[in-house]
Amino acid sequence: TATELGRLVSRFRQTSTYTQLTATQKMRDATQEFAALDGRIAQANSVLQDTRRLENSVYSLQIVLSDFLADSSKENLVRLQQQAGTLGKDMQVLITSAKGMGFAEGISGAIQPALDIISGGGSKIVDTIGERVTAYAAARQELDQIWKKLTDFAELQKQTAGTERTQANSISVMTTGLGILLSILGGIALVLTLQRPISHITAAMRRIAEGALDTSISGEQRHDEIGDMARALGIFKENAISKIRIEEQSDEERAAAEHERQRNDAEKREMDRQIEFAVNALAAGLERMSQGDISTTIETPFIGRLEQLRQDFNGSMMRLQATMSQIRDNVELIQGNGNQMAQSAEDLSKRTEQQAASLEETAAAVDEITVTVRSSAERAKDADQIVRQAKRSADDSAVVVSNAIDAMGRIEDASRQIEQIIGVIDEIAFQTNLLALNAGIEAARAGEAGKGFAVVAMEVRELAQRSAAAAQEIKGLINKSTNEVSSGSQFVQETGTVLAKISAQIVTISQHVEMIARASHDQSNALQGVNATVNQMDQMTQQNAAMVEETTAASRELADEADSLRRLIQQFKIDGEAAAAPVYRAA
């Protein structure tokens, strides 16, 4: 029917719209996936370049830091702070380029505290070393002064001892014994008092000067100049030990920095090799993808944060594979549905043409039936009017019959009155006959004088007899008329009954004819509506035929587009049916 045809056409439209929307959406998704993948790849290349720049800045910072630890000068501090600023800028560039990759947020938290420590700690180290150098210079100057004082004091003591010895020798020989003894005892006491601590301090200073910093210093508890010399020598010893410790620590830090630099160089070379491998693997994957091969992923894990790039690339490839597979399946489904729709549309077009022809014939037949029913309705209306006239005539006939019955009754009454009159006439004729007979008898008695009267009496008697005969004849006729009138009255009554039945039947017929006329009129109106509907269905069928032709053309065009899309999809290698591309692995 037309409703089913409309639903089928609507379903075809919905299916065509859905397939077009699905294909458009899938192609849009694929385009977005390619665009997103290009953006991610460009971002990955930018991140790789920024990562290399940051690593170079880190290595340069390590070298400058090693130089600074070896020589903590202000020039090296300025270089260290400049390199730290360069590293901070490279870090910000990397964070900006790697935004959205998941690891960019942790870069600043890992590097910025170290930069702050290096910037602040470098100044503190320079200040501390400056303070230590100043303290060491002051201590060294003080030690030099103390050493000079000790040397001058020892020389003075020697000169004093020599002078006293000379003076003692120049004393009188007389006092030689006691003087010599006293001099010897005084010299021994002086030597024992001064020479031994000074010798200890001198030996300790010599050993300390030679580098034996574990030498113990005696006399630090004394409260004289020798105690001051011993305590000054202790400070000198501690400063020398601190200097040696600082030099050893600087040597160790310089060696550690050199070792760290070598290790960083090795790690940099390894990182460069891994980055080169990652870039080559990504370049090979992108080249395969540009050639339509999206079936191969990167199986070898990357190091560090590059692994996220590999996972993103593989995830993009997997999503692209899934999208292209779904597009391929949808294209095949669209192609099959398009061919089926085209075949169904052709069959529907043929059936629609047949239905259009049938509807056209039906419309013509309905037109004829409408004309016939309209004519029948008019005939039924005329018949209803005729039946109404017949009913009125029957009603009039019933009135006439009723009047005839009344007239018959009056005739019967008149006949009965005539019979009474005839009875009176019979009595009068009988009396007249008796009077004529009596008159004839009296005339016969009268003789010749009564002959004329006898003739009159005879005439009167004959007249009476004729009157009686006529009355009898009239009575017979009246009786016969009465019987006929009774029969006629009975017939008229029966006719009235029949006419009443006929009138009732005519009323029933009139009602039926009126109902038939009304039904014919309604049927005529309904047939007019049916005719209009059939004509509308004919127009809709013709429109549907045109729409089916358009649907057929659209289905064929959709099938052709699906074939073109399938040929485009076949340019991609999706599920590894062809020869698999080589998998890049780390050397």
Stockholm file with secondary structure:
# STOCKHOLM 1.0

chainA/1-587         TATELGRLVSRFRQTSTYTQLTATQKMRDATQEFAALDGRIAQANSVLQDTRRLENSVYSLQIVLSDFLADSSKENLVRLQQQAGTLGKDMQVLITSAKGMGFAEGISGAIQPALDIISGGGSKIVDTIGERVTAYAAARQELDQIWKKLTDFAELQKQTAGTERTQANSISVMTTGLGILLSILGGIALVLTLQRPISHITAAMRRIAEGALDTSISGEQRHDEIGDMARALGIFKENAISKIRIEEQSDEERAAAEHERQRNDAEKREMDRQIEFAVNALAAGLERMSQGDISTTIETPFIGRLEQLRQDFNGSMMRLQATMSQIRDNVELIQGNGNQMAQSAEDLSKRTEQQAASLEETAAAVDEITVTVRSSAERAKDADQIVRQAKRSADDSAVVVSNAIDAMGRIEDASRQIEQIIGVIDEIAFQTNLLALNAGIEAARAGEAGKGFAVVAMEVRELAQRSAAAAQEIKGLINKSTNEVSSGSQFVQETGTVLAKISAQIVTISQHVEMIARASHDQSNALQGVNATVNQMDQMTQQNAAMVEETTAASRELADEADSLRRLIQQFKIDGEAAAAPVYRAA
#=GR chainA/1-587 SS CHHHHHHHHHHHHHHHHHHHHHHHHHHHHHHHHHHHHHHHHHHHHHHHHHHHHHHHHHHHHHHHHHHHHHSCCHHHHHHHHHHHHHHHHHHHHHHHHTTTSSSHHHHHHHHHHHHHHHHHHHHHHHHHHHHHHHHHHHHHHHHHHHHHHHHHHHHHHHHHHHHHHHHHHHSCGGGHHHHHHHHHHHHHHHIIIIIHHHHHHHHHHHHHHTTCTTCCCCCTTCCSHHHHHHHHHHHHHHHHHHHHHHHHHHHHHHHHHHHHHHHHHHHHHHHHHHHHHHHHHHHHHHHHHHTTBCSCCCCSCCSTTHHHHHHHHHHHHHHHHHHHHHHHHHHHHHHHHHHHHHHHHHHHHHHHHHHHHHHHHHHHHHHHHHHHHHHHHHHHHHHHHHHHHHHHHHHHHHHHHHHHHHHHHHHHHHHHHHHHHHHHHHHHHHHHHHHHHHHHHHHHHHGGGGHHHHHHHHHHHHHHHHHHHHHHHHHHHHHHHHHHHHHHHHHHHHHHHHHHHHHHHHHHHHHHHHHHHHHHHHHHHHHHHHHHHHHHHHHHHHHHHHHHHHHHHHHHHHHHHHHHHHHHHHTSBCSSCSCCCCCCCCC
#=GC SS_cons         CHHHHHHHHHHHHHHHHHHHHHHHHHHHHHHHHHHHHHHHHHHHHHHHHHHHHHHHHHHHHHHHHHHHHHSCCHHHHHHHHHHHHHHHHHHHHHHHHTTTSSSHHHHHHHHHHHHHHHHHHHHHHHHHHHHHHHHHHHHHHHHHHHHHHHHHHHHHHHHHHHHHHHHHHHSCGGGHHHHHHHHHHHHHHHIIIIIHHHHHHHHHHHHHHTTCTTCCCCCTTCCSHHHHHHHHHHHHHHHHHHHHHHHHHHHHHHHHHHHHHHHHHHHHHHHHHHHHHHHHHHHHHHHHHHTTBCSCCCCSCCSTTHHHHHHHHHHHHHHHHHHHHHHHHHHHHHHHHHHHHHHHHHHHHHHHHHHHHHHHHHHHHHHHHHHHHHHHHHHHHHHHHHHHHHHHHHHHHHHHHHHHHHHHHHHHHHHHHHHHHHHHHHHHHHHHHHHHHHHHHHHHHHGGGGHHHHHHHHHHHHHHHHHHHHHHHHHHHHHHHHHHHHHHHHHHHHHHHHHHHHHHHHHHHHHHHHHHHHHHHHHHHHHHHHHHHHHHHHHHHHHHHHHHHHHHHHHHHHHHHHHHHHHHHHTSBCSSCSCCCCCCCCC
//
